Amino acid sequence: MILLGLSAVQAEAQKKEKAYVPFDRGIDNPPTIFIPKGTSGGGLTFSLLTYKVGDTSMDDIGFALVPSLVTGAKGSIYRFKIAPSYEYFLWNNMSIGTHLGYSRASFGMQNLDLNIGDDLSFGVDDFYYESNTFSAAVFVRNYLPLAQSKRFALLIEGRLSGSYGQTKGYKLEDGLKHGTYTDVYKASINFVPGLCVFATNAMALTAQMSILGLTYRNVKQKENQVYESGYHGANTSFGLDVFSVEVGMAVYILDKRHRPGKKEPKRDS
């Protein structure tokens, strides 16, 4: 009886010991080397958008965007953006680098009629908008391999950036321009996560989106080259910003220690 009692106590103790085995997700395990130390990487993001609505000829009645609401639309939209980047890996899976960027946008509306109701309608004609922006940034980026993969990884990027842009919006009246010219200075700190996928051993596709940022703006305006005004201020943002999505391609050059070696030719015995 005593032996049976001791066996039951021992079995119960073993059950309790098994019930409290700690659960480990493996986060503290040695990470997989996704991109080794000493690697250099260069990337490029590029986008182009162009639309032409209606025709500028007198015979064209204009395009109807929404039947009976927006009619007689004649205009064009153009947007171009290019941003090269370079990064160097000081540690395994972690790099520092820089972004340079240029973007240009233009919008021209020769005619547009908006009819909300019998008592509310108005039109826009001969209005134009143009902008040119130059930007530069430095960043620190960390790659986190997914399930110890060497092809798929999350990337976490902290970015410090600054930009300068010029915009002008004006209206043509009797052949003369009447409008506002604006200089925009901006500095920001952003948290930009994303995904990196290797298509080959050296080429990868990346996609990123800013979800957290702190931005300071200083805006100066001059109307008709006579009246001056402006504002400055700071704001924070947290959330998914679909307009900040960056999709691009990058090429990584390994240092000599990690480059694939040449296969020696087989020798006949």
N, C-alpha and C positions, 0 to 999 in steps of 0.2 A: 504493500500500500504506500509506503514511504517513497519507494522508487517511482511508482506511478505518479505520485504527487509532484515529485521533483521534475519528472519528464513534462508534466503539464505546465509547470511554471516556466521551464526552459523554452517550451514551444511558444508560450504566450510572449515571452521576452523577445524571441526571434521575430515574431509577427510585428511587435511594436518597433523593433529596430529597422525592419524593412519598410514600415510605413513612414519613417522619417528620413529616408535617404534623400539628400539634397538634389535638386534639379539644376542641371548646368546646361545653359544654351551654347556654350563654347565661345562666348564673346571674348573671354580672356585668353583663349588659345592663341598660339603664334599665328599671325595672319598670313594668308596666301600672298605671295609677291605677284601683284598684278602688273606693275610697271617698275622695273628695278632702278636703283639709285644710279645716277650718271646718265640717264636717258634724256635726250632733247626732243621736244615736240613742237610742231608748228601746225596751226589750224586756220580755218577760214570759214566765216559765215557770210552768206550772200543772199539777197532777196531783191526781187524786181516785181513791181506791180504797175500795170498801165491799163486804163480804161478810156474809151471815147464814147460819149453819149450823144446821139444825134449827129447833125452836120451843121457847119457854120453857114451854109448857103441859105439864101433867102427862100428857096423853094421847099426846104425841109421844115415841116411843122413842129419838129421836136419829138423826143421820146417820152412816152407816158410811163413813169415808174410805177405808180399806183393809179389804176383807172379812175378818172374823175377827181383825183386828189392832187397828184403831181403831174402836170402836163407841160408840154413845150420845152422839155429839158434839152439843152445843148451845152456840152462842156467836156472836160477831160480831167482825168486824175492820173498822176504819175508819182511813183515812190521808188527810190533806189537806196540800198544800204549795203555796205561792205565793211567787214571787220576782221582783219588778220590778227593772229595772236601767237605768242611764243611762250613756252614754259620749259623749265629745267628741273629735274628731280634731284633735290639735295638728299632725300631719303627715299627708301622704298615706299612706293604708293603715295608719296607726298611731294608736291612741286610748288615752285613760285614762278610767276610769269607776268606778262603784260598784254593788254588789249589795246589796239588802236582802232578807231572807227570813223567812218564818214557816212552821212546820210543826206539825201536830198529829196524834197517833196514839193509838188506843185499841184495846184487846183485852179481850174479856170471854169467859170460859169458864164457863158454868153447869154443864156436865158433860162429861167425856171419860174413857173407859175404854180402857186400853192392855193388850192381852193378847198377850204374847210367847210364852208357853208355859204349860203346866199349873202350873209352879212359879214363874212370874214374871208377875205382873199387878198393876197399880195404876191408880188413878183420880185425876182432878183435878175439883174442883167449886167453884163460886163464887169463882173467881180473876179479878182484874181488873188491868189495866195501862193507864196513861195517861201521855202525855208532851206537853210544849209546848216548842218551841225557837224562839228569836229569833237571827238572825244578820245580820252586816254584813261587807262586804268591799270592798276597793279593788283594781283590776286595771290592768294594761297589756296591750293586745291588738294584735297585728300580723296583718294579712291578707295572704296570699300567693296571688295569682291563679293559677289552673290554666291552663297553656298560653295565657297572656296573655288569659284570658277576663275579662269584666266581669260575669259572672253566677255563676261558681263560684270559690270560693277556700277554701284551708285557713286556719285561724286558730290562732295560737299565743298563749296567754294565761298570764301569770304573775299569781297571785292571793294576796293577803294577807288573811286572814279571821279573824273571831272570833265566838264564839257563846255563848249562855247558855241552858240548858235545865233544866226541872224534870220529874222523872218520879216516879211513884208506882206501886208494885205492892202489892196488898193482897188479903187473903182475908176473906170474911165468915163469922163464926162467932157464932151466936146474936144476929144483928143488930149485932154490933160489928166494926169494921175492925181487922185485924192486918196490918201490913205495913211497908214501907220507903219513905221519901221521900228523893229524891236531887236534889242540885243539881250540875249539870255545867257547868264552864267550859272552853272549848276555844279554842285559837289555832293557826292552821296556815298554812303556805306551800305552795301547790300549783302544779303545772304542768299546765294544762288545754287540750290541743289540741282541735280540732274542725273542723267544716265549715260553711260559710255558702253558701246558695243564694238568689239573688234571684228571687222570683216575679214582681214588678213592678219598676218603676224605683225605688220607695221602700220596698217591703216585702220582708223576707227571712226565711227559716227557718234556724235554727241548731241544731246538735247538738254536744255536747261531752262529754268523758269525762276524768276525772282519772287520770293514769298515774304521777305522781310527787308525793310530798308528805312534809312534815315536820309532825308534829302534837304539841302539848303539851296534856295534860288534867289538870284538877284536879277531883276528885270528892269531894263531901261527902255522907254518908248519916246519916239519923236513923231508927232503928227504933222504932216505936210511940211516937214523940215523946219517947223517953227516952234510948236508947243511941245514941251518936254514933261515927262512924268515917269513914274516907275513904282516898283514895290519890291520888297524882299521879305523872305520868311522861310520857315522850316516846317516839315511835316514828316510823320512816320506812316508806314504802311505795313500791314500784315494781312496776307491772304494770297490767293492765286490770281495772278495778273496775266491773262492770256496774251496781252499785247507785249509782254516782256519775253515771250518764248524765243529761244535762240537754238537753231538747228544748224549744225555744221559738220565739217569733216576735218580730221586731224591726222597727221603723219608723225610717227615716233621713230627716232633713230637711236638704237641701242649703242652703248659704248662698246669698245673692243672686247671687253670681258664677256659680254652676253650675246655677241653676234654669232649666228650659226657658222660653224667652221666648214671649210671645204672638205668634201669627201675625197679620201685618197684613192687613186685608181687601183683597181684590182691587179695583182701581179700573178702571172702564170706560174704555177709550181713546177 
